[in-house]
Amino acid sequence: MSNRPYVRPMAPSWYMQEGRYVRYMVREVTCLFIALHALVLIVGAFRLSQGPEAFNGYLQALWGPAGILLGLVLLVTTVIHSCTWFNLTPKAMPLWIGDKKAPGWIVVAAHYGGWAVVSLVILVLVGSL
C-alpha cells in the first residue's frame, strides 16, 4: 500500500465545465470587489478624521475619471454579488412555517423588497427623492 494519498487530476479551468460552476466563481470573485469597496470607505473615513482638506482631496479623487470608473465597477460587482446571494438564500437558509418549507421565491422576494425599502430610505435621507 502506498503512503501517498490519491489526488484526482483536475484541470486549472475546472469551473468552466458547467454554468453553475461559472456562476459560483463569479460570486466568489465579486467578494474581492466588496472588500475593495469597504477599503475605499475606510480610506474615506480616515481622510475625514484628518480634516476637511484631506477629505476634500479624497472627494476630488473620487470625482476624477479613475474614481468614477472605479465607482461604476464597484457598483456593478456589488449588485451582482447581492443578487447572486439573494437568489442563493432559500438554499442556504430555508424558511420553515410550521412543518412546511416556504417557497423559495418568498424568501428571495423578501430580500429584494428589503433592499428596495432600505435604498428608498437612504435616497430620502440624502435628499435625492
WOJOHU-V180093 format. One record per run of one state. SS is the DSSP state (helix for helix, strand for strand, loop for the rest). FROM is the first residue (numbers start at 0). TO is the last residue. Records with the same first field share a line. If there is no record, write none. Layout:
SS = FROM-TO ; FROM-TO
This chain:
loop = 0-12 ; 16-17 ; 49-50 ; 62-63 ; 92-94 ; 97-98 ; 101-102 ; 125-128
helix = 13-15 ; 18-48 ; 51-61 ; 64-91 ; 103-124
strand = 95-96 ; 99-100
